[in-house]
Every structure is written in C-alpha cells, then in structure tokens.
Amino acid sequence: MKYPWFKSLHNSSLFSKNIIQSVKNKKMTMGYKSYELENRIKKILNVKYVVLTTSGTSALMMATLASEIKSGDIVVAPNLTWVATTNPARIMGGKFILVDTKKYSQQVDFNELNQKIMKYRPKLVYLVHLNGKPTYNKDFDKLKKKYKFFVIEDAAQAFLSKRNSYSSCGTKHDVGCFSLSITKPIHMIYGGFCTTNSKKIADKLISIRNNGVNSKPENARLEIASSMGLNLKPSDVHSAVGLENLNNISFNKNHLRKLHNFYNKYLKNNKIKFLNLQGKGITPCYNEAIIDNRNNFINFCNKNSIGLHLGIRCLSETNIKHIKDNFQNSIYLSKNLVRLPSGPGYKVNEIKEVIKILNKY
Ligand SMILES: Cc1ncc(COP(=O)(O)O)c(C=O)c1O
C-alpha cells in the first residue's frame, strides 16, 4: 500500500539503545524511565497523578476496577466507541445502557445521555473523546454532582487535545484513560496511562497495576495483595521510547492539525463528506469522512493504493447485552465512516497526492 491508513514517526536506533540501557538497569518494568515518563505527562496534562500501564485497554481495565462496580450495576456508555471502552465493565457484569450519537457526528447526544442518567441512575458512565474532540456538558456535570456516579473518560484518541485554554481533555472527571499505541499522535510503541486528581483513586490504580499489592513500599516488599489486580506494569524499554517521542509533541500537534486542514480545504468531492473538527485546542488523531455506499469507495481506494481504516463499529452491533433502543445515527456512522490516510509520519506532499486521487472518485 503506497499510502497506508496511518504513518507514525520512527527512530529505530533509539529503540535498540534503550533496550540495552534497560537491561543494564535490571528494572524492565516500572523502572526509572517509566517514572520519568509519568512525571513528564503529569506536567504536560497538568494533572496530579499519572499511572502508566501497558495499553489504553489496560488503563480502562484499571479505571473500571477502581470504580468498584458490582455485577448487575447499571453502566451508561456511548453506542459508538471502540469495544475496549466497555469490555472491562462487561467482564465485571455491568448492565449496559447505550446512547446514540448526534446526527453526522461521532459525539454522544448529551440530551439523550442525560435523560438516560435520570431514568436509570447508573453507577458508572463512560465519556469518550473520539478523534480528540472534547466531550463535555454542563447539565451532565450537574447530574454527576447530584447522583454521584463514577465517570471514566476514554481519552485514548485525545492526548494532545485541550478542554479549554487551561485544561487538557481527559482530566476533568474521576479517571482519564489514554492510549500511547503506535497509531496515536504520541506513542511508546505500545502503552497507555490513567490520570486522576484524587490521591485515593491513584493509590487504588497503582495497586491494581501491581496484582493488587498495595503501593506502600513495605507492603510491596512483603507482597501482600490488598485488592484485586493484575500485572499491568509497562516495560521500561517502551517508556524510554515514549520519553523520546514526547519531544515531538509540538511538531506532531501542529503537523496533524495542518494535514487535517489540508483535507478540509482541498478535498472537493460531493461524495466524500469530510468530518472537519472545529475548535482551537483540538488535535485530530485521524482524518475521517462519511461516504454513502462505502464499499465502492473501498474498492476505489484499494485500486489506488490508498489504505483506509473502517473506523469504529457500534456496540449495539456486537453481542453486548443492553437495553434495546433506536441507534440510527451511530449505526449510520458505523456503516459509512472511513479513516483516510493520517498520522504525523505523513508529509504534506503525500497528503496532497492522496487528496488529488480522492477528488477523482
Ligand atoms: C476509543 C478507544 N478506546 C480505547 C482504545 C484502546 O487503546 P489501546 O489500543 O492502547 O489498548 C482505543 C484504541 O485505539 C480507542 O480508540
């Protein structure tokens, strides 16, 4: 494929250098580099606690365990998201209420979400900031205050997006979960982290990451498991790569925005509805579009060596048990959304070539 759906920035020599260093340090998981990475992210996001882990999925697992939901508890989630958002609560026996998106938008419909919160009184709600779009709502905040449900922000696609001029996306509610996998604006090849401003929650997350062994050093030495947990500690080699890649933040942020604006300006084809993300602080992870009769478009792109990612499917289309409802907006998106070539590794000229081809469709 001449134009793969995602191109990240690479520096492979750096990877081998760090493997040797981590082996010499004899601390392959949660070593010096991992703590350094946590501290750097803390400053970047202006948040009190960062708990690094092996993936965005692990971060969601840790956050959901920390919510302490029990089997049969009501969980509210958007219908359009990656299955990783809700799998942990499924494993824990949550009973799902799903919420549709707004028309032609990946963002959850807050009118419907807030109504369902009032009707079903959930114990846990997931908010998902798809493609770096901050997903917040004042009435939702009031309901959270009133009913005191736990909120997990899935910010897997939103590391470089701001909520407002002072705060970052994914740092407002109980726990934020981020991915640092290779198809994200900043990566550590494979990794992720949780953010929180609560010491109590941070302590829980740290012990969940270490098989339930309490974060206090004396307990860690004696290996007394005081809660449920798993081994979700990240490898120090990956953390070292993450640290190096953090130096690209400013380039990647500006470059991703530039490529997104290029698509928006020069993609002139009535059959391809580009989803332009408005907003000053937004860093789009991907360049996405809606295309009716997507299969014809997929064939066209295949012939022209353009890679596509077929986006995120609706949870209601999977075998997740949920209260049946009408999800027409999200199902429409799930069937017609595509991710066009994206990522900080793309040069402007390559994206210009892609757009030129797409304009002929
Ligand atoms: C919305 C969303 N949530 C969770 C995840 C899981 O992250 P990871 O791939 O790092 O496990 C992803 C991955 O892309 C995602 O897009």
The ligand as an SDF file (V2000), in Angstrom:
LIG
                    3D

 16 16  0  0  0  0  0  0  0  0999 V2000
  -11.6930    4.9390   21.8480 C   0  0  0  0  0  0  0  0  0  0  0  0
  -10.6400    3.9470   22.2070 C   0  0  0  0  0  0  0  0  0  0  0  0
  -10.6380    3.3970   23.4170 N   0  0  0  0  0  0  0  0  0  0  0  0
   -9.6980    2.5110   23.7960 C   0  0  0  0  0  0  0  0  0  0  0  0
   -8.6880    2.1360   22.9380 C   0  0  0  0  0  0  0  0  0  0  0  0
   -7.6800    1.1160   23.3700 C   0  0  0  0  0  0  0  0  0  0  0  0
   -6.3470    1.5830   23.3780 O   0  0  0  0  0  0  0  0  0  0  0  0
   -5.1420    0.5630   23.1270 P   0  0  0  0  0  0  0  0  0  0  0  0
   -5.1410    0.2130   21.6980 O   0  0  0  0  0  0  0  0  0  0  0  0
   -3.9220    1.3370   23.5300 O   0  0  0  0  0  0  0  0  0  0  0  0
   -5.3840   -0.6030   24.0030 O   0  0  0  0  0  0  0  0  0  0  0  0
   -8.6420    2.6750   21.6510 C   0  0  0  0  0  0  0  0  0  0  0  0
   -7.5880    2.3040   20.7160 C   0  0  0  0  0  0  0  0  0  0  0  0
   -7.4200    2.8680   19.6730 O   0  0  0  0  0  0  0  0  0  0  0  0
   -9.6440    3.6060   21.2710 C   0  0  0  0  0  0  0  0  0  0  0  0
   -9.6630    4.1460   20.0520 O   0  0  0  0  0  0  0  0  0  0  0  0
  1  2  1  0
  2  3  1  0
  2 15  2  0
  3  4  2  0
  4  5  1  0
  5  6  1  0
  5 12  2  0
  6  7  1  0
  7  8  1  0
  8  9  2  0
  8 10  1  0
  8 11  1  0
 12 13  1  0
 12 15  1  0
 13 14  2  0
 15 16  1  0
M  END
$$$$
